[in-house]
């Protein structure tokens, strides 16, 4: 079964990433104040939100050992968290999925798997350097640092805990992983925020208020430019996608209302955000066992093979719509502004 990534994330009332960021922030707080049992609770909660979340927790263990001098406790934290990530990637995921992680497809150029990346590091390190130094990677680092005025560099040890996730993002073939508006920042933002707080605390008393006010002002100002707020005025945010025409929005809403709940469904990527709260959801152009299909001709993103990366292919979308129109097993039950709804007749 192929499930749209944007659909599953948008359908949840609270995305797991939100929990991950919150849990990591609490973990930092408790570790900074030497409260190990509350830290352990929030570290476990954080690791439960993703198979790679053990890496930042392991990094926190290293930081705790070096910054606080608690080497035994820090070593136990680092070893346990690293072991969890290994177990999650090589035991839990294959046991559930029947094969390796689908997200290995993000790293084909870097080696195709964690062990493949290590082999590339040994045999062809310049490839990894090139992947990490692409222009969009450098812009990504700028956007991460600018709202905080790079003050996290005043607490470099804690800021460095974000490095494993930054490397994972930078080595990926999937451009969205180096876009700070996407969930790949979950294991980055908590450490940049916390190290900014600790960094400002190291400044002379008279400069702390000024530094905190500057960070707040910069962050709010940038959110007014690149955040969702301009859309309230009908303006596209900096770097954002064009606003969807009201007629198409109305068509998508009407199409979503036509499809019964619970039925197996194939859907375009954006429409899936409102239709994925069901057991079986297939992304265009994967028909699978779908009994209904929502095809948005204005949404060009499709899945290709078993890759988790969506590909822009308007021809595949229009071709699918044409095939469904001509297939006697399917009937067109809705069409408006390029949004089509089909129903399988034998369902």
N, C-alpha and C positions, 0 to 999 in steps of 0.2 A: 504494500500500500504506500502510495506517495502522498504525503500531507504537506500542504503549503506552509512554509516556515512563518510567513507573515500572518497567515490565517490563524495558526495555533497561538501565536503570541498575542495577537489582537483580541482573540476570543476570550482569553483569560481575563478575569476582572482585575487581577493584580499579577503582573508578570513575575516569574521566578527571579528575574534579574533584580527587581526591586528588593526582594527579600535578601538576595545575595549581597547587595551593596549595604543594606542595613545591618545584616549579621556581621559583615566584616568590620564595619565601623564600631560596633559594640565590641568585637573581638580585640580591636586595637586599643580601645579605651580600657578594657579590663586588663589587658596585658601590660599597658603602660602604667597602670596603677597596681600591678602585682597581685591581681585577683585571679588566680589560675583556674579555680573551679568555674566561675561564671565565664571566663574565657573559653574553657573547654566546651561548655555548652554551646556557645555561639560559634565556635570553630566547627563543631560537628554540624550545626544547622547550616552554616555557610557551605560546607563541603557537600551537603545533601542537595544543593541546587545545581550542581554541575560536575562532570567528571574531572575537569581541570582545576576545580576550586581548591584542591589540595595543594596546588603549587603556591598560591599566595599565602596560605596558612603555613606551609613549610618555610616560606620566606620570612614570615613573622617569627617563626622559631629561631631562625638564624639571627634576625635583628635583635630579638630578646636576649639571646646568648651574648651577643657582642655589645649591645648598648647598655644592658642592665647587668652584665656579668653573670647571668644565671645560665651557665653553660650546660649543666646537666638537664635542666628543665627545657631549655631551648633546643637542645639536641633531641630530646624525646619528642617534642612538638614537631620538629622538622622531619624526623624519621617517620613518625606516625602519619603525618599528612602526605608525605611523598609516597608512602606505601599505599595509602588510600587511593591516590591518583593512579598508581600502577594497577591496583586491583580493579578499579572502576573501568579503566581503559581496556585491560586485557582479560578480565574475567566477567564483570557485570555486563558490559555492553555486548560482547559476543554471545553471552548466555541468553540475553533478551532478544537480540537481533538475529542471531544465527551466524553472524560474521562480524568482521571488524567495524569500527565506527564509520558511519557514512561521511563524517566530517574529515576523514583522511583525504577525501577528494579536494579539500581546500588547499592541500600542500603537495600536489603532484610535482610541481617544479622544484620544490625544496627537498623532496625525498619520499613523499606519499604516506608517511607515518612517523611517529616519534623516533623510532629506531632508524628509519630512512633519513631523517633530518640529521641524526648523529653521524650516519655514514657519509652524508654529503659534507658535513663539517670537516670530516677527516680527509675525504678524497677530493673535494672541490669547494673549499671554503669561500672562494671568490663569488660563487653563485649565491651563497647566503648573504654575503656583503652587498651584492647587487640588489637582491630582493629587499633588503632592509633600507637601502639608500635611494629607493625610487622617489620621485618628487612627491607623490601623494602621501608617502610615509612621513616625509619631513614636514609637510603641511599638517598632517595629523598631529604630530608632536607639538607644533606651534599652537594649534587650536586647543590642545589639552592644557598647555601651560599658560596661555594668554589670560584666560579668566582669573587665574590665581596669581598673575603677575610673576610666575615662576618662583614664588617665595617658598615653595616646597623644597627648593635647593638648599634652604637654610637648615633643613633636617634631612640630609641626603641618605642616611641609613634607612629610614622608614620609607622614603620615596623610592628607594631602590627595590623595595618589595614588589613594586609594580612591573619590574623589568620582565619577569617570565611571561606575563600576559602581553606586554608590549611586543616582545619577540614573537609570540604566537600570532599576534595580529599582523605584524609587519611581514612575516614569512608567508602569510596566506595569499592564495591567488584570488580570493574573494574581496573585492574592493571595499565592500561595506564594513569589513572588519577594521579598516583604518578610517572609519567615519565616526567621529565622537558622538553622533546622534543615534548610533545603533548600540545594541546591548553588549557588544564585545568590550565595552569599557567597564563592565561590572567588577572586574578584578584589578582595575586601574584607579578609578576615581576615588575609592575609599582611602587609598594610601596617599594620593596627592592631596586630598582634603586634610587628612589627619596630619601629614607632615607640614602642610601650610600652617595649621594651628600651632603645632609644636615649634615650627620655625619662627613664627611671629612672637611666640612666648620667649624666644631667646634674644629678641631685640631689647634695647634699653626701654625702660618703662615709658618714657615720653614718646617713643616712636611706635609703640604697639597700636594705639588707637588710630594713628594715621595710616599704618599699614593695613589694619583690618578694614578701615573705611575705604581705602583705595581698592582692595580686593572686592568688597561689596559693590562699589560703584562700577568697577570694570565688569563684574559678572552680570549685574542687572542691565548695563548698557548693551553688552553683547547679546543677552537674551532677547532684547527688544529688536535686534537686527536679524539674528539667525534662529531664534526660537519660533514658536507657533503664533506669537502675538500679532504679527503683521497680517495674518490671514483674517483676523477679526475685522480688518479694514479692507479686505479684498485684495491685499498686496502679497506677492510672493516673497517669502523670507530669502535672505541671502543664501544662495546655494540650494534652495529648495526646489521642488518640482512645481510646475505650473498648476495653478488652481484648476480643479476639475469643473467643467461647465455645469451650471445648475441643472440643465436638461438631462445630462448624463447621470448626475447624482439621483435625480428623480427616477430615471429608468432603472438604476441599480436597486433603489429601494423597492420599486414596484416588482422587480424580478425576484428579490429576496422574499417578498411577501407571497409570491406564487408557489415557491417550493415548500412542500410539507416538511415539518420537523422530523428528525430521526432517519429519514430515508437516505440510503447511500447516494452520494452526490459527487459529480465532477464539477469543478468550478475554476474560474479564472482567479488569479492571485489576489487582487484587491477585493473582489466580491467575496472571496473565501473568508475574509476577516469578519464577515457578518453571518457566515453560514457554516462555520466549522464546528459548532457545538453539537456534534453528532458522532456516532461511532466510526463511520467510514467516510472519509473525504479524500478525493483524488484530485491532484492538480492537473490542469490542462497541460498537455493533451492526453493524459493517461485516463482512459475510460474505465478500465478495471471492472468492478462489479457495480458501477454507478447505475442507478435507476432514473436519476434526473441529471441534467447538465445545465450549468449557467456559463455561457460563453460571452465574454465582453470583447468585442472586436477592437476596442480602444486600449485594451490591456495586453501588451505584447510579450509578457514574461511567461516562459514555459519551463518545465523540467525536461532535462535531456538524459535519457538512460537512467542510471542510478546516482547521478551526481546531485549533491545538495545545492549546487549553485544554479540559480535561475538564469536562463539565457533569453536575451531579447530576440524574438523571432516572430514578427507580425505575420509572416507567411504561414507558419505552423498553426497559428490561431485561426486565420481565415480558411486555411485548408481543412482544419477540423470542422469548422462550421459548415463548410460545403459538403463534407462527407456525411455529417449528421442529417443535413437537409435531404440528401439523396438516399439515405438509408431508411428502408421501409420499417425497420424495427424501432425507429425514433419518430416522434411527432413534435413539430414546433408549436409550442403553446403560448409563447410570448415573444414579442419583438418590438423594441423601441430604442431609437437612438444608438443603434449598434450593439445593444444588449439583447441576447437571445436566450430563451429557456426552452430546453427540450425535455421530453418525457419518454422513457422506454415503454413501448406499448405492451410488452409482456410482463411488466412489473405490477 
